[in-house]
Amino acid sequence: MSDDSDPPLTGVSIIPGEVRARWIKAFVLAAAFYVLLRVAGLQKLFQNDAEGIGALLQIIGTLYSVLYAFATYVIWGQFTAVENEILKESGALKDLMLFSKRLPEAARDPVVRAVKTYARGVADTEWRALSRGEDTEKTDRQFLEVISAVTDVQPGDDAQRIVYQRLLEIANQASSHRDERLALSIKRMPRTLLVFVNVTAFTILLLLVVFPFRNLALGLASIAITSILLFLAHFVLTDLDNPFEGTWNVNHQPFAELVTKYR
């Protein structure tokens, strides 16, 4: 999903610095609160309820697992659907250029020029616009120019008319794939679902803080491990929610190749 020129991603580098900083702050706060409760002796109030807190942790942990699995399934399905539509749309545009080779140069040149202009616009500007939730008016116009270039072809004989009909079919397919890609691109995870997942994660961490661990080091290690996993889960969820920016994102390379690889 990232360009071949990008440096290899490691387990730490895939997580942005601000995410790591937020985890450190959250862990320090939770650990300080945990140590404060322990030093003040307030955790003794929960010793007789350790089994109840453990059962509650299990119940809420199961709820979190189900919610997270559902949210990830929906987001990943949308992510892969956008990738598929990108490949289908760029493939249809490539077919336009390949099939148009059977036309005279004077009829073919406007089609190829319009496809390359549109593909360059998608790669250069549309990705950023979609990542920010902005309109795609510029590339909309450029795509209409592709359709106009195809419909303006004047076939000179029966063979060219067959090619012309095929070009119209391909252009219609490209239009359908573009509409579907844009429709999928603006979808985001419902905010209420994200809030529900975050509240459930916070509750798990809070229950761990008040859990009466007998060993201080074990308590701190449990809080550290759980907070790392919860923050990583949140990062994956929010990063995949926008297919056009972040660590894991869909690549515009299929459109860029239309400009450089095909004539």
VEXRO-552264 format. One line per 5 residues: their letters; for each residue x, y, z of N, C-alpha, C, CB. Coordinates in steps of 0.2 Angstrom, whole numbers, always signed. Atoms other than C-alpha are relative to their C-alpha. Glycine has a CB too. Layout:
BEGIN
A = X/Y/Z/X/Y/Z/X/Y/Z/X/Y/Z; ...
This chain:
BEGIN
MSDDS = +4/-6/+0/+0/+0/+0/+4/+6/+0/-5/+0/+6; -5/-5/+0/+15/+11/+2/+4/+0/-6/+4/+1/+6; -4/+0/+6/+26/+16/-12/+7/-4/+1/+2/+7/-2; -6/+4/-1/+41/+5/-16/+6/+4/+2/+2/-3/-7; -6/-4/-3/+53/+20/-12/-1/+1/+7/+0/+6/-4
DPPLT = +1/-1/-7/+46/+21/+5/+5/-5/+4/-7/-1/+3; -4/+4/-4/+58/+15/+19/-4/-6/+3/+3/+4/+6; +4/+5/-3/+53/-2/+27/-3/+2/+7/+4/-6/+0; +3/-1/-6/+41/-1/+41/+1/-5/+5/-8/+1/-1; -1/+5/-6/+45/-8/+58/-6/+1/+5/+7/+2/+3
GVSII = +6/+0/-5/+34/-12/+73/-1/+7/+3/+1/-5/+5; +0/-6/-3/+38/+5/+80/-2/+6/-5/+6/+2/+4; +1/-5/+4/+39/+16/+65/-7/+1/-3/+5/+0/-6; +6/-1/+3/+22/+12/+59/-5/+4/+4/-3/-7/-1; +5/-3/-5/+14/+20/+74/+3/+8/+0/+0/-3/+7
PGEVR = -2/-7/-1/+15/+40/+73/+3/+2/+7/-5/+4/-3; -3/-2/-6/+25/+49/+86/-5/+3/+5/+5/+5/-1; +5/-3/-5/+9/+58/+93/-4/-6/+3/-4/+4/-4; +3/+6/-4/+1/+41/+96/+4/-3/+5/-2/-5/-6; -5/+2/-5/+16/+35/+105/+0/+4/+6/+7/-2/-2
ARWIK = +0/-5/-5/+16/+51/+115/-6/+0/+4/+1/+7/-3; +6/+1/-4/-2/+49/+120/-1/-6/+4/-6/+0/-5; -1/+6/-5/+1/+31/+126/+4/+1/+6/+2/-6/-5; -4/-1/-6/+15/+37/+137/-3/+4/+5/+7/+3/-3; +3/-4/-4/+5/+50/+144/-6/-3/+4/-3/+7/-3
AFVLA = +5/+4/-3/-10/+39/+147/+3/-5/+5/-4/-4/-5; -3/+5/-5/+1/+25/+155/+3/+3/+6/+6/-4/-4; -3/-3/-6/+10/+37/+166/-5/+2/+5/+4/+7/-2; +5/-2/-4/-6/+44/+172/-4/-6/+4/-6/+4/-4; +3/+6/-3/-14/+27/+175/+5/-3/+5/-1/-5/-5
AAFYV = -5/+3/-4/+2/+20/+183/+1/+5/+7/+7/+0/-3; +0/-5/-6/+3/+36/+195/-6/-1/+4/+1/+7/-2; +6/+1/-4/-15/+33/+200/+0/-6/+3/-6/+1/-5; -1/+7/-3/-12/+15/+203/+4/+0/+6/+2/-5/-5; -5/+0/-6/+3/+18/+214/-3/+4/+6/+7/+3/-3
LLRVA = +3/-4/-5/-6/+32/+223/-5/-4/+4/-3/+6/-3; +5/+4/-3/-21/+20/+227/+4/-5/+5/-4/-3/-5; -4/+5/-4/-8/+7/+233/+3/+3/+6/+5/-4/-5; -3/-3/-6/+2/+18/+244/-5/+3/+5/+5/+6/-3; +5/-2/-5/-13/+26/+252/-4/-6/+3/-5/+5/-4
GLQKL = +4/+6/-3/-20/+8/+255/-7/+0/-2/+1/+1/+7; +7/+0/+2/-36/+12/+246/-2/-7/-4/-2/+6/-5; +1/+6/+4/-34/-4/+235/-2/-6/+5/+6/-2/-3; +2/+5/-4/-37/-14/+251/-8/-1/+1/+3/+1/+7; +7/+0/+1/-55/-9/+249/-3/-5/-5/-3/+7/-1
FQNDA = +2/+5/+5/-56/-20/+234/+2/-7/+0/+2/+3/-7; -3/+7/+0/-47/-35/+240/-6/-5/+1/+4/-1/+6; +5/+5/-1/-63/-44/+245/-4/-1/-7/-5/+1/+6; +4/+0/+6/-71/-40/+228/+5/-1/-6/-3/+7/-1; -4/+2/+6/-56/-46/+217/-3/-4/-5/+7/-3/+3
EGIGA = +3/+5/+4/-66/-60/+210/-5/+3/-4/-3/-6/+4; +5/-4/+3/-80/-48/+206/+3/+4/-6/-5/+4/+4; -3/-4/+5/-69/-36/+197/+3/-4/-6/+6/+4/+4; -3/+4/+5/-60/-50/+188/-6/-2/-5/+3/-6/+3; +5/+2/+4/-77/-56/+182/-3/+6/-5/-6/-3/+4
LLQII = +2/-6/+4/-82/-38/+176/+5/+1/-5/-1/+6/+5; -5/-1/+5/-66/-37/+167/-1/-5/-6/+7/-1/+3; +1/+5/+5/-69/-53/+158/-7/+2/-4/-1/-7/+3; +6/-2/+4/-87/-47/+153/+1/+6/-4/-6/+1/+5; -1/-6/+4/-82/-30/+147/+6/-1/-5/+3/+6/+5
GTLYS = -5/+2/+5/-66/-37/+138/-3/-4/-5/+5/-4/+4; +4/+4/+5/-78/-49/+129/-4/+5/-4/-4/-6/+3; +4/-5/+4/-89/-35/+124/+4/+4/-4/-4/+5/+5; -5/-4/+4/-74/-25/+118/+2/-4/-6/+6/+3/+5; -2/+4/+5/-68/-39/+108/-5/-1/-6/+2/-7/+2
VLYAF = +6/+0/+5/-85/-41/+99/-1/+7/-3/-6/-2/+4; +0/-7/+3/-86/-22/+96/+5/+1/-5/-1/+5/+5; -6/-1/+4/-69/-21/+90/+0/-4/-7/+7/-1/+4; +0/+4/+6/-70/-36/+78/-5/+2/-5/-2/-7/+2; +6/-3/+4/-87/-29/+71/+3/+6/-4/-6/+1/+4
ATYVI = -2/-6/+3/-79/-12/+68/+5/-1/-5/+2/+5/+6; -6/+2/+5/-63/-19/+60/-3/-3/-6/+5/-4/+4; +3/+3/+6/-73/-30/+49/-3/+5/-5/-6/-6/+2; +4/-5/+5/-84/-16/+42/+5/+5/-3/-5/+4/+4; -5/-5/+3/-69/-4/+40/+5/-4/-5/+4/+3/+6
WGQFT = -4/+3/+5/-58/-17/+32/-3/-2/-6/+3/-7/+3; +4/+1/+6/-72/-22/+20/+0/+6/-4/-7/-2/+2; +1/-6/+4/-74/-4/+15/+7/+2/-3/-2/+6/+4; -6/-1/+3/-55/-2/+13/+2/-4/-6/+5/-2/+6; -1/+4/+6/-53/-17/+2/-4/+1/-6/-1/-7/+2
AVENE = +4/-2/+5/-68/-12/-8/+2/+6/-4/-7/+2/+3; -3/-6/+4/-60/+5/-12/+6/-2/-4/+2/+5/+6; -6/+3/+4/-44/-4/-17/-2/-3/-7/+4/-5/+4; +3/+3/+6/-54/-15/-29/-3/+4/-5/-5/-5/+2; +3/-4/+5/-63/-1/-37/+5/+4/-3/-5/+5/+4
ILKES = -5/-3/+3/-47/+8/-40/+3/-4/-5/+6/+2/+6; -3/+5/+5/-40/-7/-49/-5/+0/-6/+2/-7/+3; +5/+1/+5/-56/-9/-59/+0/+7/-4/-7/-1/+3; +1/-7/+4/-57/+10/-64/+6/+1/-4/-1/+6/+5; -6/-1/+3/-39/+11/-68/+1/-5/-6/+6/+0/+4
GALKD = +0/+5/+5/-40/-5/-78/-4/+1/-6/-2/-7/+3; +5/-2/+5/-55/+1/-88/+3/+6/-4/-7/+2/+3; -3/-5/+3/-45/+17/-92/+6/-2/-4/+2/+5/+5; -6/+3/+4/-30/+7/-98/-3/-4/-6/+4/-6/+5; +3/+3/+6/-42/-3/-109/-2/+5/-5/-6/-4/+2
LMLFS = +2/-5/+5/-48/+13/-117/+6/+2/-4/-2/+6/+4; -6/-2/+4/-30/+17/-122/+2/-6/-5/+6/+2/+5; -3/+5/+4/-26/+0/-128/-5/-2/-6/+0/-7/+4; +4/+1/+5/-42/-3/-138/+0/+6/-5/-7/-1/+3; +0/-6/+5/-41/+15/-146/+6/-1/-5/+0/+6/+4
KRLPE = -5/+1/+4/-25/+9/-154/-2/-2/-7/+5/-5/+2; +3/+2/+6/-36/+2/-168/-3/+6/-4/-5/-5/+1; +3/-6/+3/-42/+20/-172/+6/+4/-3/-4/+4/+5; -5/-4/+3/-33/+32/-183/+3/+5/+6/-3/+5/-6; -3/-4/-5/-21/+43/-173/-4/+6/+1/+7/+2/-3
AARDP = +3/-6/-1/-31/+59/-176/-6/-1/+5/-3/+3/-6; +6/+2/-4/-46/+50/-167/+2/-2/+7/-5/-5/-4; -2/+3/-6/-36/+41/-154/+4/+5/+5/+5/-5/-1; -4/-5/-4/-25/+56/-148/-4/+3/+6/+4/+5/-4; +4/-3/-5/-39/+65/-139/-2/-4/+6/-6/+3/-3
VVRAV = +2/+4/-5/-44/+50/-130/+6/-2/+5/-3/-7/-3; -6/+2/-4/-27/+45/-124/+2/+7/+4/+6/-2/-4; -2/-7/-4/-23/+64/-119/-5/+1/+6/+0/+6/-5; +5/-1/-5/-39/+65/-109/+1/-5/+6/-8/-1/-3; -1/+6/-5/-36/+48/-100/+6/+2/+4/+1/-7/-3
KTYAR = -6/-2/-4/-18/+54/-95/-1/+6/+4/+5/+1/-5; +1/-6/-4/-24/+71/-89/-4/-2/+6/-4/+5/-5; +5/+2/-5/-38/+63/-79/+4/-4/+5/-6/-4/-2; -4/+4/-5/-26/+50/-71/+5/+4/+4/+4/-6/-4; -5/-4/-4/-13/+63/-67/-4/+4/+5/+4/+5/-5
GVADT = +3/-4/-4/-26/+74/-59/-2/-5/+6/-7/+2/-3; +2/+4/-6/-32/+59/-48/+6/-1/+4/-3/-7/-3; -6/+1/-4/-14/+55/-43/+2/+6/+4/+5/-3/-4; -3/-6/-3/-9/+73/-39/-5/+3/+5/+2/+4/-6; +5/-5/-4/-25/+81/-32/-5/-4/+4/-2/+5/-4
EWRAL = +6/+3/-3/-39/+69/-29/+1/-4/+6/-3/-5/-5; -1/+4/-6/-31/+58/-16/+0/+5/+6/+7/-3/+0; +0/-4/-5/-28/+73/-5/-7/+3/+2/+5/+6/-1; +7/-3/-1/-45/+80/-8/-5/-5/+4/-3/+2/-6; +4/+5/-3/-53/+63/-3/+2/-1/+7/+0/-6/-4
SRGED = -3/+1/-7/-42/+62/+13/-3/+5/+4/+7/+0/+0; +3/-6/-4/-49/+79/+19/-7/+1/-1/+4/+6/-3; +7/-1/+0/-67/+76/+14/-2/+5/-5/-3/+0/+7; +1/-5/+5/-66/+89/+0/-3/-2/-6/+6/+5/-1; +3/+2/+6/-75/+89/-16/+5/-2/-6/-5/+6/-3
TEKTD = -4/+2/+5/-68/+82/-32/-2/+3/-7/+0/-8/-1; +3/-4/+6/-74/+95/-44/+5/+0/-6/-2/+7/+2; -5/+0/+5/-58/+96/-54/+1/-6/-4/+7/+2/+3; -1/+6/+4/-56/+78/-58/-7/-3/-2/+2/-6/+5; +7/+1/+3/-75/+77/-61/+0/+3/-7/-6/+3/+5
RQFLE = -1/-3/+6/-72/+89/-75/+4/-4/-5/+2/+7/+0; -5/+4/+4/-57/+79/-81/-3/-6/-3/+6/-1/+4; +3/+6/+2/-67/+63/-81/-5/+1/-6/-3/-4/+6; +5/-2/+5/-81/+71/-91/+4/+1/-7/-4/+6/+2; -3/-1/+6/-68/+76/-104/+2/-7/-3/+7/+4/+1
VISAV = -1/+6/+2/-63/+58/-105/-6/-3/-4/+2/-5/+5; +6/+2/+3/-81/+53/-109/-1/+4/-7/-6/+1/+5; +1/-4/+6/-82/+67/-122/+4/-2/-5/+0/+8/+2; -5/+2/+5/-66/+62/-130/-2/-7/-4/+7/-1/+3; +3/+7/+3/-74/+44/-133/-6/+1/-4/-1/-5/+6
TDVQP = +6/-1/+3/-91/+50/-138/+1/+4/-7/-5/+3/+4; -1/-4/+6/-83/+62/-151/+3/-3/-5/+4/+6/+2; -3/+4/+5/-75/+48/-160/-4/-1/-6/+3/-6/+3; +4/+1/+6/-81/+47/-178/+3/-6/-4/+0/+7/-5; -3/+6/+3/-79/+29/-184/-1/+1/-8/-4/-6/+2
GDDAQ = +0/+0/+7/-75/+28/-203/-2/-6/-4/+7/+2/-2; +3/+6/+4/-80/+10/-207/-2/-4/+5/+6/-3/-4; +4/+5/-5/-88/-5/-199/+5/-2/+5/-2/-6/-4; -5/+2/-5/-72/-11/-190/+1/+6/+5/+7/-1/-4; -1/-5/-5/-70/+6/-182/-6/+1/+4/+2/+7/-4
RIVYQ = +6/+0/-4/-88/+6/-177/-1/-5/+5/-6/-1/-5; +0/+5/-5/-86/-10/-168/+5/+2/+6/+3/-7/-3; -4/-3/-5/-71/-2/-159/-3/+5/+4/+7/+2/-3; +3/-6/-3/-81/+13/-155/-5/-2/+5/-3/+4/-6; +5/+3/-5/-95/+3/-147/+3/-3/+6/-4/-6/-4
RLLEI = -4/+3/-5/-82/-6/-137/+3/+5/+5/+5/-5/-2; -2/-5/-4/-75/+10/-131/-5/+3/+4/+4/+6/-5; +6/-3/-4/-92/+17/-126/-1/-5/+6/-6/+0/-4; +1/+5/-6/-94/+1/-115/+5/+1/+5/+0/-7/-3; -6/-1/-5/-77/+3/-107/-1/+6/+4/+7/-1/-4
ANQAS = +0/-6/-3/-80/+21/-104/-6/+0/+6/-2/+6/-5; +6/+1/-4/-97/+17/-96/+2/-4/+7/-6/-4/-3; -3/+4/-5/-88/+4/-85/+4/+4/+5/+4/-6/-2; -4/-4/-4/-75/+16/-79/-4/+5/+4/+5/+4/-5; +4/-5/-3/-89/+29/-75/-3/-4/+6/-5/+3/-5
SHRDE = +3/+3/-6/-98/+16/-64/+5/-2/+6/-3/-7/-3; -5/+1/-5/-82/+11/-55/+2/+6/+3/+7/-3/-3; -1/-6/-3/-78/+29/-52/-5/+2/+5/+2/+6/-5; +6/-2/-4/-95/+33/-45/+0/-5/+7/-7/-1/-3; +0/+5/-6/-93/+17/-33/+6/+2/+4/+0/-7/-3
RLALS = -6/-2/-4/-76/+22/-28/-1/+6/+4/+6/+1/-5; +1/-7/-4/-81/+40/-23/-5/-1/+5/-2/+5/-5; +5/+2/-5/-96/+33/-14/+3/-3/+6/-6/-4/-3; -3/+4/-5/-86/+21/-4/+6/+5/+4/+4/-6/-2; -5/-4/-3/-72/+34/-1/-2/+5/+6/+4/+4/-5
IKRMP = +2/-5/-5/-83/+46/+9/-3/-3/+6/-5/+5/-3; +3/+3/-6/-90/+33/+21/+5/+0/+6/-2/-7/-2; -4/+1/-5/-83/+33/+38/-3/-3/+6/+3/+7/+3; +3/+4/-5/-86/+23/+54/-4/+5/+4/+6/-3/+5; +5/-4/-4/-101/+30/+64/+4/+3/+7/-6/-3/+2
RTLLV = -4/-3/-6/-94/+42/+78/-3/-4/+6/-1/+7/+1; +3/+3/-6/-106/+33/+91/+3/-6/+1/-8/-1/-1; -3/+7/-1/-98/+16/+87/+7/+1/+3/+0/-3/-6; -7/-2/-2/-80/+24/+89/+0/+2/+8/+3/+5/-4; +1/-2/-7/-86/+32/+106/-1/-6/+4/-5/+5/+1
FVNVT = +2/+6/-4/-93/+16/+112/+6/-5/+1/-6/-4/-4; -6/+4/+0/-77/+6/+108/+5/+4/+5/+3/-1/-7; -5/-4/-5/-66/+20/+117/-2/+0/+7/+0/+7/-3; +2/+0/-7/-77/+20/+132/+1/-7/+3/-8/+2/+1; -2/+7/-3/-76/+1/+134/+7/-1/+1/-3/-5/-6
AFTIL = -8/+1/-1/-57/+2/+132/+2/+4/+6/+4/+2/-6; -2/-4/-6/-56/+16/+145/-3/-4/+7/-3/+7/+0; +2/+4/-6/-67/+5/+157/+4/-6/+2/-7/-2/-1; -4/+6/-1/-56/-10/+155/+7/+3/+4/+2/-3/-7; -6/-3/-4/-40/+1/+160/-2/+2/+7/+2/+6/-5
LLLVV = +2/-3/-6/-50/+9/+174/+0/-6/+5/-6/+4/+0; +1/+5/-4/-54/-8/+181/+7/-3/+2/-5/-6/-3; -7/+3/-2/-36/-14/+180/+4/+5/+5/+4/+0/-6; -4/-5/-5/-30/+2/+190/-3/-2/+7/-2/+7/-2; +3/+1/-6/-42/-2/+204/+1/-8/+2/-7/+2/+1
FPFRN = +0/+7/-2/-39/-21/+204/+6/-1/+5/+2/-5/-7; -5/+1/-6/-30/-27/+220/+5/-5/-2/-4/-1/+6; -6/+5/+1/-14/-35/+213/+4/+0/+6/+4/+3/-6; -4/+1/-6/-4/-42/+227/+7/+3/-2/+1/-7/+2; -6/-2/+2/+12/-38/+217/+0/+7/-4/+4/-5/-4
LALGL = +0/-6/+3/+16/-20/+213/+2/+0/-8/+4/+5/+3; -3/+0/+6/+27/-24/+198/-5/-3/-5/+6/-4/+0; +4/+3/+4/+14/-36/+191/-6/+5/-2/-3/-6/+3; +6/-5/+2/+0/-22/+192/+2/+5/-5/-2/+3/+6; -2/-5/+5/+11/-10/+183/+1/-3/-7/+7/+3/+2
ASIAI = -1/+4/+6/+16/-23/+170/-7/-1/-4/+3/-6/+1; +7/+1/+3/-3/-27/+167/-3/+6/-3/-5/-3/+5; +3/-6/+3/-8/-9/+165/+4/+2/-6/+1/+6/+5; -4/-2/+6/+7/-6/+153/-2/-4/-6/+7/-1/+1; +2/+4/+6/+3/-21/+142/-7/+1/-3/+1/-7/+2
TSILL = +7/-1/+2/-16/-18/+142/-1/+7/-4/-4/+0/+6; +1/-7/+3/-14/+1/+138/+3/+0/-7/+3/+5/+4; -3/+0/+6/-2/-3/+124/-5/-3/-5/+7/-4/+0; +5/+4/+4/-14/-16/+116/-6/+5/-2/-2/-6/+3; +6/-4/+1/-29/-4/+118/+2/+6/-5/-3/+3/+7
FLAHF = -2/-6/+5/-20/+11/+110/+2/-2/-7/+6/+4/+3; -2/+3/+7/-13/+0/+96/-7/-2/-4/+4/-6/+0; +7/+1/+3/-31/-6/+93/-3/+6/-3/-4/-4/+5; +4/-6/+2/-38/+11/+93/+4/+4/-6/+1/+5/+6; -3/-3/+5/-24/+17/+81/-1/-4/-7/+8/+0/+1
VLTDL = +1/+4/+6/-27/+3/+68/-7/+2/-2/+0/-8/+2; +7/-2/+2/-46/+7/+69/-1/+6/-3/-4/-1/+6; +0/-7/+2/-44/+25/+66/+4/+1/-7/+2/+5/+5; -4/+0/+6/-30/+23/+53/-3/-3/-6/+7/-3/+1; +3/+4/+6/-40/+11/+42/-6/+4/-2/-1/-7/+2
DNPFE = +7/-3/+2/-56/+22/+43/+1/+5/-5/-2/+3/+7; -1/-4/+6/-48/+34/+31/+5/-3/-5/+2/+7/+2; -5/+4/+5/-41/+24/+16/+5/+5/-3/-4/-3/-5; -5/-5/+4/-32/+40/+9/+5/+3/+4/-4/+5/-4; -5/-3/-4/-21/+45/+23/+2/-5/+6/-2/+7/+2
GTWNV = -2/+5/-5/-11/+37/+37/+5/-4/-1/-6/-3/+3; -6/+5/+1/+1/+23/+39/-3/-5/-5/+1/-4/+6; +2/+5/+5/-10/+10/+29/-5/+4/-4/-4/-6/+4; +4/-4/+5/-18/+19/+14/+0/-3/-7/+2/+7/+0; +1/+3/+7/-24/+14/-3/+5/+4/-5/-7/+1/-3
NHQPF = -5/-3/+4/-11/+18/-17/-3/+3/-6/+6/-5/-1; +3/-2/+7/-14/+29/-32/+5/-2/-6/+0/+8/+0; -5/+2/+5/+0/+20/-41/-3/-2/-7/+4/-5/+2; +3/+2/+6/-12/+12/-54/-2/+6/-4/-6/-4/+2; +1/-6/+4/-17/+29/-60/+6/+4/-2/-4/+5/+4
AELVT = -7/-3/+2/+1/+36/-60/+3/-4/-6/+5/+0/+6; -3/+4/+5/+6/+21/-71/-4/+1/-7/-1/-7/+2; +3/-2/+6/-7/+26/-84/+3/+6/-3/-8/+2/+1; -4/-6/+3/+3/+42/-86/+6/-2/-3/+0/+6/+5; -7/+2/+1/+20/+34/-87/+1/-6/-4/+4/+0/+6
KYR = -1/+7/+3/+18/+16/-94/-3/-1/-6/-2/-5/+5; +4/+2/+5/+5/+17/-107/+0/+6/-5/-7/-2/+2; +0/-5/+5/+5/+26/-124/-6/-1/-5/+7/+0/-4
